[in-house]
Amino acid sequence: MTVLPNSLQARDIAYQMHPYTNARRHERIGPMVIERGEGIHVYDDQGREYIEGMAGLWSVGVGFGEKRLVEAATRQMSKLPYYHTFTHKSHEPSIALAEKLVKITPAGLDHVFFTNSGSEANDTVVKIAWYYNNALGRPNKKKFIARVGGYHGITVASGSLTGIQVNQKGFDLPLPFVRHITTPHFYRFGLPGESEQAFTDRLAKELEDVIAEEGADTIAAFIGEPVTGAGGVVVPPVGYWERVQEICRKNDILVVADEVINGFGRIGTMFASEHFNIRPDMLVLSKQITSSYQPLAAVVFSDAIYQAVADHSETLGTFGHGYTASGHPVATAVGLENLAIIEERGLVQNAATVGAHLQKALRGFANHPLVGEVRGVGLIGAVEIVKDKATKEKFDPPGKVGTYLFERAQEHGLIIRNMQDSIAFCPPMIITEKQVDEVIARFARALEDTQAWIA
Ligand code: PLP
């Protein structure tokens, strides 16, 4: 792209540093400027239309241009644009959304703490777990077990829980309170000749060994995404979560389900915890909570945790944690309206039925010479690109072919995401079967281009 003087592109390069971007490359190629969105589509400043095959960042569940959310925000802005929830203050939207979340989340989750982002929510998880164990007189029970390839955010604590190299390299992370264990990705980490059941047994043994090595009395919690997102869309083997929970309960280790991507219907059930029989002690939610029309996240946690934390706040004089915008009235009002839309329009069911169609269509690429594995559930999926199907060998350097494929898809009017050669699909939950077919057609063209480029 030619960057014209004083264009939006030139001003962006001059003034804005971007997240998750090679800054020098950005100086050379400039940004793609998105101007507006409608339904599953977004449009750039040249008027070109794209299917947003990633719902933004796995997040715009109800699609773009949803007037009801605009109106909910405007109503709340006019009435009370801001108020906080510190020091015994509250407001109706935050109260109503907290109540709603407790009602719709899995049994045993009874209290809500609001933050602005998923990263802050996971920081809050760490701090609640630490505060809780201090309250119970267990000052050594502070470590977290997370998975390699897990994604929990980028702040100093949540970025330590994350098990992805780019989030840690150059940042002196992770902090030593985290142990990362194997991600339950059978295709990548199963041994030759090993069954899925044996793989699950091996991972359960690894968890038990790490607990034994560290000492259960030093471990506060296990955290994981039921289906991983940014780490490559990994659906765990049947029985994995049951084994993890059994081991954690036996060792008095809290189970944290990070459903920042999975939550609110993405995999075809309201929460992925329902699908995998997870009874979390803490559940982390964000993204589709407002369809990302407003920044908002929440930690929903058990009454047992709440009681210990509440007692300790009385002992210490306060629960000294919170954000200026915790429970922000506009964000929580938008969240309530967004959840009403998800329920009224049956979007969870849509994610199940149209999701089944997407999964079937993606599996149509399974025999393609560049495709190592197709995986996913509901309206989230991935196609992993490999150099050699038989040996599962990746292209060198990893990510290069995926980047080409991603750029070709964009040329064909489809925004997807490349995660080290695993190409993710996570469209808005309003998508129809016909629109899925168009996603598939555009992706097929990009894949053909990529094959020709490699040859
Ligand atoms: N947890 C999961 C599972 C996520 O996918 C993300 C973001 O993608 C986060 C946490 C962090 O959320 P945020 O980017 O809002 O800080």
Residues whose N, C-alpha, C, O or C-beta is under 5 A from the ligand:
A	BS01	PLP	S117 G118 S119 E120 Y151 H152 G153 E225 G229 D258 V260 I261
